[in-house]
Amino acid sequence: MGHYKSNVRDLEFNLFEVLALEKVLATGECGDLDSPSVRDMLREAAKLAEGPLAESFAETDRNPPTFDPATH
């Protein structure tokens, strides 16, 4: 597990309380997508970001990428 921690509550606040995503989902324009499904997807994305992806973030922090115009 890496050092990254996602802030799912902040994402939920912005999507549902600031941007009123539930109203958009209620129109049916997004198919079968509903609020619980969106919240589940956010939690699963957070698991991925905090797990395998976070491990690669730590390596990149230790060895940052460099740009070499000669080989680009």
PQR file of N, CA, C, O and H, with PARSE charges and radii, in Angstrom:
ATOM      1  N   MET A   1       0.837  -1.180   0.000 -0.4000 1.5000
ATOM      2  CA  MET A   1       0.000   0.000   0.000 -0.0000 2.0000
ATOM      3  C   MET A   1       0.881   1.242   0.000  0.5500 1.7000
ATOM      4  O   MET A   1       1.869   1.309   0.732 -0.5500 1.4000
ATOM      5  N   GLY A   2       0.528   2.210  -0.810 -0.4000 1.5000
ATOM      6  CA  GLY A   2       1.321   3.410  -0.949 -0.0000 2.0000
ATOM      7  C   GLY A   2       0.917   4.510   0.012  0.5500 1.7000
ATOM      8  O   GLY A   2       0.139   4.298   0.943 -0.5500 1.4000
ATOM      9  H   GLY A   2      -0.275   2.156  -1.405  0.4000 1.0000
ATOM     10  N   HIS A   3       1.453   5.669  -0.231 -0.4000 1.5000
ATOM     11  CA  HIS A   3       1.229   6.811   0.643 -0.0000 2.0000
ATOM     12  C   HIS A   3      -0.003   7.621   0.261  0.5500 1.7000
ATOM     13  O   HIS A   3      -0.426   8.481   1.033 -0.5500 1.4000
ATOM     14  H   HIS A   3       2.084   5.841  -0.987  0.4000 1.0000
ATOM     15  N   TYR A   4      -0.585   7.374  -0.895 -0.4000 1.5000
ATOM     16  CA  TYR A   4      -1.719   8.159  -1.380 -0.0000 2.0000
ATOM     17  C   TYR A   4      -3.018   7.734  -0.703  0.5500 1.7000
ATOM     18  O   TYR A   4      -3.289   6.542  -0.558 -0.5500 1.4000
ATOM     19  H   TYR A   4      -0.241   6.675  -1.522  0.4000 1.0000
ATOM     20  N   LYS A   5      -3.812   8.706  -0.294 -0.4000 1.5000
ATOM     21  CA  LYS A   5      -5.142   8.460   0.260 -0.0000 2.0000
ATOM     22  C   LYS A   5      -6.131   9.335  -0.500  0.5500 1.7000
ATOM     23  O   LYS A   5      -6.002  10.560  -0.510 -0.5500 1.4000
ATOM     24  H   LYS A   5      -3.591   9.674  -0.412  0.4000 1.0000
ATOM     25  N   SER A   6      -7.108   8.715  -1.128 -0.4000 1.5000
ATOM     26  CA  SER A   6      -8.100   9.496  -1.863 -0.0000 2.0000
ATOM     27  C   SER A   6      -9.160  10.017  -0.896  0.5500 1.7000
ATOM     28  O   SER A   6      -9.408   9.425   0.154 -0.5500 1.4000
ATOM     29  H   SER A   6      -7.213   7.721  -1.120  0.4000 1.0000
ATOM     30  N   ASN A   7      -9.770  11.123  -1.264 -0.4000 1.5000
ATOM     31  CA  ASN A   7     -10.784  11.737  -0.425 -0.0000 2.0000
ATOM     32  C   ASN A   7     -12.147  11.516  -1.085  0.5500 1.7000
ATOM     33  O   ASN A   7     -12.673  12.403  -1.758 -0.5500 1.4000
ATOM     34  H   ASN A   7      -9.569  11.604  -2.117  0.4000 1.0000
ATOM     35  N   VAL A   8     -12.704  10.339  -0.886 -0.4000 1.5000
ATOM     36  CA  VAL A   8     -13.971   9.976  -1.515 -0.0000 2.0000
ATOM     37  C   VAL A   8     -15.096  10.875  -1.018  0.5500 1.7000
ATOM     38  O   VAL A   8     -15.973  11.253  -1.795 -0.5500 1.4000
ATOM     39  H   VAL A   8     -12.278   9.619  -0.339  0.4000 1.0000
ATOM     40  N   ARG A   9     -15.080  11.219   0.250 -0.4000 1.5000
ATOM     41  CA  ARG A   9     -16.142  12.079   0.797 -0.0000 2.0000
ATOM     42  C   ARG A   9     -16.149  13.432   0.095  0.5500 1.7000
ATOM     43  O   ARG A   9     -17.222  13.975  -0.169 -0.5500 1.4000
ATOM     44  H   ARG A   9     -14.367  10.912   0.881  0.4000 1.0000
ATOM     45  N   ASP A  10     -14.993  13.981  -0.209 -0.4000 1.5000
ATOM     46  CA  ASP A  10     -14.919  15.256  -0.917 -0.0000 2.0000
ATOM     47  C   ASP A  10     -15.488  15.119  -2.326  0.5500 1.7000
ATOM     48  O   ASP A  10     -16.204  16.003  -2.795 -0.5500 1.4000
ATOM     49  H   ASP A  10     -14.122  13.539   0.005  0.4000 1.0000
ATOM     50  N   LEU A  11     -15.175  14.026  -2.996 -0.4000 1.5000
ATOM     51  CA  LEU A  11     -15.731  13.784  -4.329 -0.0000 2.0000
ATOM     52  C   LEU A  11     -17.250  13.651  -4.270  0.5500 1.7000
ATOM     53  O   LEU A  11     -17.962  14.217  -5.100 -0.5500 1.4000
ATOM     54  H   LEU A  11     -14.593  13.308  -2.615  0.4000 1.0000
ATOM     55  N   GLU A  12     -17.739  12.903  -3.288 -0.4000 1.5000
ATOM     56  CA  GLU A  12     -19.187  12.747  -3.139 -0.0000 2.0000
ATOM     57  C   GLU A  12     -19.850  14.086  -2.849  0.5500 1.7000
ATOM     58  O   GLU A  12     -20.912  14.379  -3.399 -0.5500 1.4000
ATOM     59  H   GLU A  12     -17.160  12.444  -2.614  0.4000 1.0000
ATOM     60  N   PHE A  13     -19.248  14.896  -2.002 -0.4000 1.5000
ATOM     61  CA  PHE A  13     -19.802  16.213  -1.692 -0.0000 2.0000
ATOM     62  C   PHE A  13     -19.924  17.049  -2.959  0.5500 1.7000
ATOM     63  O   PHE A  13     -20.975  17.631  -3.227 -0.5500 1.4000
ATOM     64  H   PHE A  13     -18.385  14.658  -1.555  0.4000 1.0000
ATOM     65  N   ASN A  14     -18.846  17.109  -3.736 -0.4000 1.5000
ATOM     66  CA  ASN A  14     -18.882  17.917  -4.954 -0.0000 2.0000
ATOM     67  C   ASN A  14     -19.891  17.391  -5.969  0.5500 1.7000
ATOM     68  O   ASN A  14     -20.627  18.173  -6.570 -0.5500 1.4000
ATOM     69  H   ASN A  14     -17.992  16.637  -3.518  0.4000 1.0000
ATOM     70  N   LEU A  15     -19.933  16.096  -6.162 -0.4000 1.5000
ATOM     71  CA  LEU A  15     -20.851  15.525  -7.151 -0.0000 2.0000
ATOM     72  C   LEU A  15     -22.313  15.631  -6.731  0.5500 1.7000
ATOM     73  O   LEU A  15     -23.160  16.036  -7.527 -0.5500 1.4000
ATOM     74  H   LEU A  15     -19.335  15.460  -5.674  0.4000 1.0000
ATOM     75  N   PHE A  16     -22.608  15.274  -5.501 -0.4000 1.5000
ATOM     76  CA  PHE A  16     -24.000  15.165  -5.088 -0.0000 2.0000
ATOM     77  C   PHE A  16     -24.558  16.420  -4.434  0.5500 1.7000
ATOM     78  O   PHE A  16     -25.737  16.728  -4.610 -0.5500 1.4000
ATOM     79  H   PHE A  16     -21.920  14.945  -4.854  0.4000 1.0000
ATOM     80  N   GLU A  17     -23.740  17.151  -3.687 -0.4000 1.5000
ATOM     81  CA  GLU A  17     -24.264  18.314  -2.985 -0.0000 2.0000
ATOM     82  C   GLU A  17     -24.019  19.615  -3.742  0.5500 1.7000
ATOM     83  O   GLU A  17     -24.874  20.502  -3.731 -0.5500 1.4000
ATOM     84  H   GLU A  17     -22.783  16.901  -3.544  0.4000 1.0000
ATOM     85  N   VAL A  18     -22.881  19.743  -4.390 -0.4000 1.5000
ATOM     86  CA  VAL A  18     -22.598  20.976  -5.133 -0.0000 2.0000
ATOM     87  C   VAL A  18     -23.192  20.907  -6.538  0.5500 1.7000
ATOM     88  O   VAL A  18     -23.879  21.832  -6.971 -0.5500 1.4000
ATOM     89  H   VAL A  18     -22.187  19.023  -4.399  0.4000 1.0000
ATOM     90  N   LEU A  19     -22.927  19.814  -7.246 -0.4000 1.5000
ATOM     91  CA  LEU A  19     -23.360  19.698  -8.641 -0.0000 2.0000
ATOM     92  C   LEU A  19     -24.717  19.012  -8.814  0.5500 1.7000
ATOM     93  O   LEU A  19     -25.202  18.894  -9.939 -0.5500 1.4000
ATOM     94  H   LEU A  19     -22.368  19.062  -6.895  0.4000 1.0000
ATOM     95  N   ALA A  20     -25.326  18.566  -7.737 -0.4000 1.5000
ATOM     96  CA  ALA A  20     -26.653  17.942  -7.759 -0.0000 2.0000
ATOM     97  C   ALA A  20     -26.744  16.800  -8.773  0.5500 1.7000
ATOM     98  O   ALA A  20     -27.650  16.767  -9.605 -0.5500 1.4000
ATOM     99  H   ALA A  20     -24.932  18.662  -6.823  0.4000 1.0000
ATOM    100  N   LEU A  21     -25.806  15.878  -8.694 -0.4000 1.5000
ATOM    101  CA  LEU A  21     -25.774  14.755  -9.623 -0.0000 2.0000
ATOM    102  C   LEU A  21     -27.033  13.895  -9.541  0.5500 1.7000
ATOM    103  O   LEU A  21     -27.445  13.312 -10.544 -0.5500 1.4000
ATOM    104  H   LEU A  21     -25.070  15.905  -8.018  0.4000 1.0000
ATOM    105  N   GLU A  22     -27.644  13.807  -8.370 -0.4000 1.5000
ATOM    106  CA  GLU A  22     -28.848  12.984  -8.236 -0.0000 2.0000
ATOM    107  C   GLU A  22     -29.964  13.465  -9.154  0.5500 1.7000
ATOM    108  O   GLU A  22     -30.721  12.650  -9.681 -0.5500 1.4000
ATOM    109  H   GLU A  22     -27.309  14.280  -7.555  0.4000 1.0000
ATOM    110  N   LYS A  23     -30.076  14.767  -9.352 -0.4000 1.5000
ATOM    111  CA  LYS A  23     -31.098  15.302 -10.261 -0.0000 2.0000
ATOM    112  C   LYS A  23     -30.823  14.865 -11.691  0.5500 1.7000
ATOM    113  O   LYS A  23     -31.748  14.528 -12.430 -0.5500 1.4000
ATOM    114  H   LYS A  23     -29.462  15.429  -8.924  0.4000 1.0000
ATOM    115  N   VAL A  24     -29.562  14.870 -12.078 -0.4000 1.5000
ATOM    116  CA  VAL A  24     -29.188  14.432 -13.425 -0.0000 2.0000
ATOM    117  C   VAL A  24     -29.485  12.950 -13.586  0.5500 1.7000
ATOM    118  O   VAL A  24     -30.029  12.532 -14.608 -0.5500 1.4000
ATOM    119  H   VAL A  24     -28.811  15.144 -11.477  0.4000 1.0000
ATOM    120  N   LEU A  25     -29.133  12.154 -12.584 -0.4000 1.5000
ATOM    121  CA  LEU A  25     -29.367  10.715 -12.653 -0.0000 2.0000
ATOM    122  C   LEU A  25     -30.857  10.393 -12.682  0.5500 1.7000
ATOM    123  O   LEU A  25     -31.265   9.409 -13.298 -0.5500 1.4000
ATOM    124  H   LEU A  25     -28.691  12.493 -11.753  0.4000 1.0000
ATOM    125  N   ALA A  26     -31.668  11.210 -12.023 -0.4000 1.5000
ATOM    126  CA  ALA A  26     -33.112  10.977 -11.974 -0.0000 2.0000
ATOM    127  C   ALA A  26     -33.779  11.180 -13.328  0.5500 1.7000
ATOM    128  O   ALA A  26     -34.877  10.669 -13.553 -0.5500 1.4000
ATOM    129  H   ALA A  26     -31.337  12.010 -11.522  0.4000 1.0000
ATOM    130  N   THR A  27     -33.140  11.916 -14.235 -0.4000 1.5000
ATOM    131  CA  THR A  27     -33.738  12.149 -15.555 -0.0000 2.0000
ATOM    132  C   THR A  27     -33.715  10.902 -16.422  0.5500 1.7000
ATOM    133  O   THR A  27     -34.472  10.810 -17.388 -0.5500 1.4000
ATOM    134  H   THR A  27     -32.249  12.331 -14.053  0.4000 1.0000
ATOM    135  N   GLY A  28     -32.864   9.948 -16.094 -0.4000 1.5000
ATOM    136  CA  GLY A  28     -32.761   8.730 -16.884 -0.0000 2.0000
ATOM    137  C   GLY A  28     -31.816   8.838 -18.060  0.5500 1.7000
ATOM    138  O   GLY A  28     -31.647   7.872 -18.804 -0.5500 1.4000
ATOM    139  H   GLY A  28     -32.249  10.023 -15.309  0.4000 1.0000
ATOM    140  N   GLU A  29     -31.195   9.994 -18.246 -0.4000 1.5000
ATOM    141  CA  GLU A  29     -30.278  10.186 -19.370 -0.0000 2.0000
ATOM    142  C   GLU A  29     -29.009   9.355 -19.231  0.5500 1.7000
ATOM    143  O   GLU A  29     -28.285   9.154 -20.206 -0.5500 1.4000
ATOM    144  H   GLU A  29     -31.332  10.779 -17.642  0.4000 1.0000
ATOM    145  N   CYS A  30     -28.742   8.878 -18.039 -0.4000 1.5000
ATOM    146  CA  CYS A  30     -27.537   8.076 -17.797 -0.0000 2.0000
ATOM    147  C   CYS A  30     -27.875   6.591 -17.691  0.5500 1.7000
ATOM    148  O   CYS A  30     -27.129   5.826 -17.080 -0.5500 1.4000
ATOM    149  H   CYS A  30     -29.329   9.041 -17.247  0.4000 1.0000
ATOM    150  N   GLY A  31     -28.977   6.189 -18.272 -0.4000 1.5000
ATOM    151  CA  GLY A  31     -29.358   4.780 -18.258 -0.0000 2.0000
ATOM    152  C   GLY A  31     -29.719   4.295 -16.874  0.5500 1.7000
ATOM    153  O   GLY A  31     -30.485   4.944 -16.162 -0.5500 1.4000
ATOM    154  H   GLY A  31     -29.584   6.810 -18.769  0.4000 1.0000
ATOM    155  N   ASP A  32     -29.173   3.159 -16.489 -0.4000 1.5000
ATOM    156  CA  ASP A  32     -29.483   2.545 -15.197 -0.0000 2.0000
ATOM    157  C   ASP A  32     -28.653   3.106 -14.050  0.5500 1.7000
ATOM    158  O   ASP A  32     -28.794   2.655 -12.913 -0.5500 1.4000
ATOM    159  H   ASP A  32     -28.551   2.631 -17.067  0.4000 1.0000
ATOM    160  N   LEU A  33     -27.809   4.058 -14.320 -0.4000 1.5000
ATOM    161  CA  LEU A  33     -26.919   4.592 -13.293 -0.0000 2.0000
ATOM    162  C   LEU A  33     -27.724   5.319 -12.222  0.5500 1.7000
ATOM    163  O   LEU A  33     -28.577   6.152 -12.529 -0.5500 1.4000
ATOM    164  H   LEU A  33     -27.694   4.424 -15.243  0.4000 1.0000
ATOM    165  N   ASP A  34     -27.443   4.994 -10.959 -0.4000 1.5000
ATOM    166  CA  ASP A  34     -28.101   5.659  -9.844 -0.0000 2.0000
ATOM    167  C   ASP A  34     -27.060   6.057  -8.799  0.5500 1.7000
ATOM    168  O   ASP A  34     -25.884   5.715  -8.920 -0.5500 1.4000
ATOM    169  H   ASP A  34     -26.750   4.318 -10.709  0.4000 1.0000
ATOM    170  N   SER A  35     -27.500   6.776  -7.782 -0.4000 1.5000
ATOM    171  CA  SER A  35     -26.581   7.288  -6.759 -0.0000 2.0000
ATOM    172  C   SER A  35     -25.774   6.194  -6.066  0.5500 1.7000
ATOM    173  O   SER A  35     -24.559   6.339  -5.933 -0.5500 1.4000
ATOM    174  H   SER A  35     -28.456   7.055  -7.684  0.4000 1.0000
ATOM    175  N   PRO A  36     -26.401   5.104  -5.620 -0.5600 1.5000
ATOM    176  CA  PRO A  36     -25.592   4.056  -4.978  0.2800 2.0000
ATOM    177  C   PRO A  36     -24.528   3.477  -5.911  0.5500 1.7000
ATOM    178  O   PRO A  36     -23.424   3.154  -5.473 -0.5500 1.4000
ATOM    179  N   SER A  37     -24.858   3.347  -7.188 -0.4000 1.5000
ATOM    180  CA  SER A  37     -23.874   2.823  -8.147 -0.0000 2.0000
ATOM    181  C   SER A  37     -22.696   3.774  -8.303  0.5500 1.7000
ATOM    182  O   SER A  37     -21.545   3.342  -8.367 -0.5500 1.4000
ATOM    183  H   SER A  37     -25.755   3.610  -7.544  0.4000 1.0000
ATOM    184  N   VAL A  38     -22.987   5.073  -8.364 -0.4000 1.5000
ATOM    185  CA  VAL A  38     -21.917   6.066  -8.491 -0.0000 2.0000
ATOM    186  C   VAL A  38     -21.027   6.033  -7.253  0.5500 1.7000
ATOM    187  O   VAL A  38     -19.802   6.076  -7.365 -0.5500 1.4000
ATOM    188  H   VAL A  38     -23.922   5.424  -8.312  0.4000 1.0000
ATOM    189  N   ARG A  39     -21.637   5.955  -6.084 -0.4000 1.5000
ATOM    190  CA  ARG A  39     -20.856   5.904  -4.840 -0.0000 2.0000
ATOM    191  C   ARG A  39     -19.994   4.637  -4.787  0.5500 1.7000
ATOM    192  O   ARG A  39     -18.849   4.678  -4.337 -0.5500 1.4000
ATOM    193  H   ARG A  39     -22.632   5.920  -5.994  0.4000 1.0000
ATOM    194  N   ASP A  40     -20.553   3.515  -5.250 -0.4000 1.5000
ATOM    195  CA  ASP A  40     -19.773   2.270  -5.300 -0.0000 2.0000
ATOM    196  C   ASP A  40     -18.586   2.407  -6.247  0.5500 1.7000
ATOM    197  O   ASP A  40     -17.483   1.956  -5.937 -0.5500 1.4000
ATOM    198  H   ASP A  40     -21.483   3.482  -5.615  0.4000 1.0000
ATOM    199  N   MET A  41     -18.814   3.030  -7.402 -0.4000 1.5000
ATOM    200  CA  MET A  41     -17.721   3.219  -8.366 -0.0000 2.0000
ATOM    201  C   MET A  41     -16.628   4.110  -7.794  0.5500 1.7000
ATOM    202  O   MET A  41     -15.443   3.856  -8.015 -0.5500 1.4000
ATOM    203  H   MET A  41     -19.710   3.397  -7.654  0.4000 1.0000
ATOM    204  N   LEU A  42     -17.011   5.150  -7.063 -0.4000 1.5000
ATOM    205  CA  LEU A  42     -16.016   6.024  -6.439 -0.0000 2.0000
ATOM    206  C   LEU A  42     -15.178   5.255  -5.420  0.5500 1.7000
ATOM    207  O   LEU A  42     -13.959   5.412  -5.366 -0.5500 1.4000
ATOM    208  H   LEU A  42     -17.973   5.356  -6.884  0.4000 1.0000
ATOM    209  N   ARG A  43     -15.839   4.424  -4.615 -0.4000 1.5000
ATOM    210  CA  ARG A  43     -15.105   3.637  -3.614 -0.0000 2.0000
ATOM    211  C   ARG A  43     -14.154   2.640  -4.276  0.5500 1.7000
ATOM    212  O   ARG A  43     -13.028   2.458  -3.812 -0.5500 1.4000
ATOM    213  H   ARG A  43     -16.829   4.296  -4.660  0.4000 1.0000
ATOM    214  N   GLU A  44     -14.595   2.001  -5.345 -0.4000 1.5000
ATOM    215  CA  GLU A  44     -13.733   1.040  -6.045 -0.0000 2.0000
ATOM    216  C   GLU A  44     -12.559   1.746  -6.721  0.5500 1.7000
ATOM    217  O   GLU A  44     -11.440   1.232  -6.717 -0.5500 1.4000
ATOM    218  H   GLU A  44     -15.510   2.149  -5.722  0.4000 1.0000
ATOM    219  N   ALA A  45     -12.807   2.920  -7.300 -0.4000 1.5000
ATOM    220  CA  ALA A  45     -11.716   3.685  -7.908 -0.0000 2.0000
ATOM    221  C   ALA A  45     -10.709   4.108  -6.843  0.5500 1.7000
ATOM    222  O   ALA A  45      -9.505   4.128  -7.097 -0.5500 1.4000
ATOM    223  H   ALA A  45     -13.716   3.337  -7.303  0.4000 1.0000
ATOM    224  N   ALA A  46     -11.200   4.448  -5.647 -0.4000 1.5000
ATOM    225  CA  ALA A  46     -10.308   4.822  -4.550 -0.0000 2.0000
ATOM    226  C   ALA A  46      -9.433   3.643  -4.137  0.5500 1.7000
ATOM    227  O   ALA A  46      -8.249   3.820  -3.852 -0.5500 1.4000
ATOM    228  H   ALA A  46     -12.178   4.432  -5.440  0.4000 1.0000
ATOM    229  N   LYS A  47     -10.010   2.438  -4.104 -0.4000 1.5000
ATOM    230  CA  LYS A  47      -9.218   1.246  -3.762 -0.0000 2.0000
ATOM    231  C   LYS A  47      -8.089   1.043  -4.770  0.5500 1.7000
ATOM    232  O   LYS A  47      -6.959   0.730  -4.396 -0.5500 1.4000
ATOM    233  H   LYS A  47     -10.972   2.295  -4.335  0.4000 1.0000
ATOM    234  N   LEU A  48      -8.403   1.221  -6.036 -0.4000 1.5000
ATOM    235  CA  LEU A  48      -7.386   1.074  -7.081 -0.0000 2.0000
ATOM    236  C   LEU A  48      -6.319   2.158  -6.946  0.5500 1.7000
ATOM    237  O   LEU A  48      -5.125   1.878  -7.050 -0.5500 1.4000
ATOM    238  H   LEU A  48      -9.321   1.476  -6.341  0.4000 1.0000
ATOM    239  N   ALA A  49      -6.756   3.399  -6.714 -0.4000 1.5000
ATOM    240  CA  ALA A  49      -5.809   4.509  -6.597 -0.0000 2.0000
ATOM    241  C   ALA A  49      -4.922   4.377  -5.366  0.5500 1.7000
ATOM    242  O   ALA A  49      -3.750   4.751  -5.405 -0.5500 1.4000
ATOM    243  H   ALA A  49      -7.726   3.627  -6.630  0.4000 1.0000
ATOM    244  N   GLU A  50      -5.469   3.851  -4.281 -0.4000 1.5000
ATOM    245  CA  GLU A  50      -4.691   3.713  -3.048 -0.0000 2.0000
ATOM    246  C   GLU A  50      -3.851   2.443  -3.030  0.5500 1.7000
ATOM    247  O   GLU A  50      -2.946   2.315  -2.206 -0.5500 1.4000
ATOM    248  H   GLU A  50      -6.421   3.548  -4.250  0.4000 1.0000
ATOM    249  N   GLY A  51      -4.134   1.515  -3.916 -0.4000 1.5000
ATOM    250  CA  GLY A  51      -3.409   0.247  -3.961 -0.0000 2.0000
ATOM    251  C   GLY A  51      -2.336   0.240  -5.029  0.5500 1.7000
ATOM    252  O   GLY A  51      -1.276   0.840  -4.849 -0.5500 1.4000
ATOM    253  H   GLY A  51      -4.869   1.619  -4.585  0.4000 1.0000
ATOM    254  N   PRO A  52      -2.599  -0.437  -6.145 -0.5600 1.5000
ATOM    255  CA  PRO A  52      -1.570  -0.614  -7.185  0.2800 2.0000
ATOM    256  C   PRO A  52      -1.052   0.696  -7.776  0.5500 1.7000
ATOM    257  O   PRO A  52       0.144   0.827  -8.038 -0.5500 1.4000
ATOM    258  N   LEU A  53      -1.936   1.659  -7.987 -0.4000 1.5000
ATOM    259  CA  LEU A  53      -1.469   2.924  -8.560 -0.0000 2.0000
ATOM    260  C   LEU A  53      -0.601   3.702  -7.581  0.5500 1.7000
ATOM    261  O   LEU A  53       0.398   4.302  -7.979 -0.5500 1.4000
ATOM    262  H   LEU A  53      -2.908   1.553  -7.774  0.4000 1.0000
ATOM    263  N   ALA A  54      -0.976   3.697  -6.302 -0.4000 1.5000
ATOM    264  CA  ALA A  54      -0.203   4.436  -5.304 -0.0000 2.0000
ATOM    265  C   ALA A  54       1.219   3.908  -5.200  0.5500 1.7000
ATOM    266  O   ALA A  54       2.151   4.674  -4.955 -0.5500 1.4000
ATOM    267  H   ALA A  54      -1.788   3.210  -5.979  0.4000 1.0000
ATOM    268  N   GLU A  55       1.390   2.611  -5.385 -0.4000 1.5000
ATOM    269  CA  GLU A  55       2.737   2.041  -5.335 -0.0000 2.0000
ATOM    270  C   GLU A  55       3.609   2.625  -6.443  0.5500 1.7000
ATOM    271  O   GLU A  55       4.795   2.882  -6.235 -0.5500 1.4000
ATOM    272  H   GLU A  55       0.633   1.989  -5.584  0.4000 1.0000
ATOM    273  N   SER A  56       3.024   2.831  -7.612 -0.4000 1.5000
ATOM    274  CA  SER A  56       3.807   3.424  -8.701 -0.0000 2.0000
ATOM    275  C   SER A  56       4.068   4.907  -8.451  0.5500 1.7000
ATOM    276  O   SER A  56       5.078   5.438  -8.912 -0.5500 1.4000
ATOM    277  H   SER A  56       2.061   2.622  -7.781  0.4000 1.0000
ATOM    278  N   PHE A  57       3.171   5.586  -7.727 -0.4000 1.5000
ATOM    279  CA  PHE A  57       3.402   6.996  -7.399 -0.0000 2.0000
ATOM    280  C   PHE A  57       4.660   7.143  -6.557  0.5500 1.7000
ATOM    281  O   PHE A  57       5.456   8.054  -6.786 -0.5500 1.4000
ATOM    282  H   PHE A  57       2.350   5.154  -7.352  0.4000 1.0000
ATOM    283  N   ALA A  58       4.848   6.254  -5.580 -0.4000 1.5000
ATOM    284  CA  ALA A  58       6.006   6.339  -4.689 -0.0000 2.0000
ATOM    285  C   ALA A  58       7.301   6.173  -5.474  0.5500 1.7000
ATOM    286  O   ALA A  58       8.265   6.900  -5.234 -0.5500 1.4000
ATOM    287  H   ALA A  58       4.201   5.514  -5.394  0.4000 1.0000
ATOM    288  N   GLU A  59       7.336   5.234  -6.399 -0.4000 1.5000
ATOM    289  CA  GLU A  59       8.531   5.018  -7.217 -0.0000 2.0000
ATOM    290  C   GLU A  59       8.823   6.248  -8.074  0.5500 1.7000
ATOM    291  O   GLU A  59       9.980   6.642  -8.222 -0.5500 1.4000
ATOM    292  H   GLU A  59       6.553   4.643  -6.593  0.4000 1.0000
ATOM    293  N   THR A  60       7.793   6.846  -8.630 -0.4000 1.5000
ATOM    294  CA  THR A  60       7.979   8.042  -9.452 -0.0000 2.0000
ATOM    295  C   THR A  60       8.430   9.224  -8.603  0.5500 1.7000
ATOM    296  O   THR A  60       9.194  10.064  -9.078 -0.5500 1.4000
ATOM    297  H   THR A  60       6.854   6.526  -8.509  0.4000 1.0000
ATOM    298  N   ASP A  61       7.973   9.305  -7.359 -0.4000 1.5000
ATOM    299  CA  ASP A  61       8.445  10.362  -6.464 -0.0000 2.0000
ATOM    300  C   ASP A  61       9.939  10.219  -6.190  0.5500 1.7000
ATOM    301  O   ASP A  61      10.660  11.215  -6.129 -0.5500 1.4000
ATOM    302  H   ASP A  61       7.352   8.623  -6.973  0.4000 1.0000
ATOM    303  N   ARG A  62      10.402   8.985  -6.025 -0.4000 1.5000
ATOM    304  CA  ARG A  62      11.823   8.751  -5.759 -0.0000 2.0000
ATOM    305  C   ARG A  62      12.681   8.958  -7.005  0.5500 1.7000
ATOM    306  O   ARG A  62      13.806   9.446  -6.909 -0.5500 1.4000
ATOM    307  H   ARG A  62       9.816   8.176  -6.074  0.4000 1.0000
ATOM    308  N   ASN A  63      12.160   8.593  -8.161 -0.4000 1.5000
ATOM    309  CA  ASN A  63      12.890   8.694  -9.430 -0.0000 2.0000
ATOM    310  C   ASN A  63      12.019   9.418 -10.457  0.5500 1.7000
ATOM    311  O   ASN A  63      11.396   8.776 -11.303 -0.5500 1.4000
ATOM    312  H   ASN A  63      11.246   8.196  -8.239  0.4000 1.0000
ATOM    313  N   PRO A  64      11.974  10.740 -10.387 -0.5600 1.5000
ATOM    314  CA  PRO A  64      11.073  11.474 -11.281  0.2800 2.0000
ATOM    315  C   PRO A  64      11.455  11.293 -12.749  0.5500 1.7000
ATOM    316  O   PRO A  64      12.633  11.146 -13.076 -0.5500 1.4000
ATOM    317  N   PRO A  65      10.462  11.305 -13.622 -0.5600 1.5000
ATOM    318  CA  PRO A  65      10.757  11.180 -15.044  0.2800 2.0000
ATOM    319  C   PRO A  65      11.497  12.416 -15.553  0.5500 1.7000
ATOM    320  O   PRO A  65      11.328  13.517 -15.029 -0.5500 1.4000
ATOM    321  N   THR A  66      12.298  12.218 -16.557 -0.4000 1.5000
ATOM    322  CA  THR A  66      13.023  13.339 -17.162 -0.0000 2.0000
ATOM    323  C   THR A  66      12.752  13.351 -18.655  0.5500 1.7000
ATOM    324  O   THR A  66      12.448  12.319 -19.253 -0.5500 1.4000
ATOM    325  H   THR A  66      12.436  11.324 -16.983  0.4000 1.0000
ATOM    326  N   PHE A  67      12.866  14.518 -19.243 -0.4000 1.5000
ATOM    327  CA  PHE A  67      12.660  14.668 -20.672 -0.0000 2.0000
ATOM    328  C   PHE A  67      14.010  14.827 -21.348  0.5500 1.7000
ATOM    329  O   PHE A  67      14.793  15.709 -20.998 -0.5500 1.4000
ATOM    330  H   PHE A  67      13.113  15.356 -18.757  0.4000 1.0000
ATOM    331  N   ASP A  68      14.272  13.975 -22.309 -0.4000 1.5000
ATOM    332  CA  ASP A  68      15.500  14.048 -23.091 -0.0000 2.0000
ATOM    333  C   ASP A  68      15.106  14.298 -24.544  0.5500 1.7000
ATOM    334  O   ASP A  68      14.646  13.381 -25.224 -0.5500 1.4000
ATOM    335  H   ASP A  68      13.635  13.258 -22.594  0.4000 1.0000
ATOM    336  N   PRO A  69      15.281  15.526 -25.027 -0.5600 1.5000
ATOM    337  CA  PRO A  69      14.859  15.849 -26.390  0.2800 2.0000
ATOM    338  C   PRO A  69      15.558  15.003 -27.450  0.5500 1.7000
ATOM    339  O   PRO A  69      15.010  14.801 -28.534 -0.5500 1.4000
ATOM    340  N   ALA A  70      16.743  14.512 -27.160 -0.4000 1.5000
ATOM    341  CA  ALA A  70      17.483  13.722 -28.144 -0.0000 2.0000
ATOM    342  C   ALA A  70      16.826  12.364 -28.386  0.5500 1.7000
ATOM    343  O   ALA A  70      16.903  11.830 -29.493 -0.5500 1.4000
ATOM    344  H   ALA A  70      17.188  14.675 -26.280  0.4000 1.0000
ATOM    345  N   THR A  71      16.192  11.810 -27.380 -0.4000 1.5000
ATOM    346  CA  THR A  71      15.579  10.494 -27.540 -0.0000 2.0000
ATOM    347  C   THR A  71      14.065  10.551 -27.696  0.5500 1.7000
ATOM    348  O   THR A  71      13.425   9.517 -27.881 -0.5500 1.4000
ATOM    349  H   THR A  71      16.130  12.244 -26.481  0.4000 1.0000
ATOM    350  N   HIS A  72      13.497  11.723 -27.624 -0.4000 1.5000
ATOM    351  CA  HIS A  72      12.039  11.836 -27.722 -0.0000 2.0000
ATOM    352  C   HIS A  72      11.578  11.778 -29.154  0.5500 1.7000
ATOM    353  O   HIS A  72      10.379  11.858 -29.421 -0.5500 1.4000
ATOM    354  H   HIS A  72      14.018  12.564 -27.474  0.4000 1.0000
TER
END
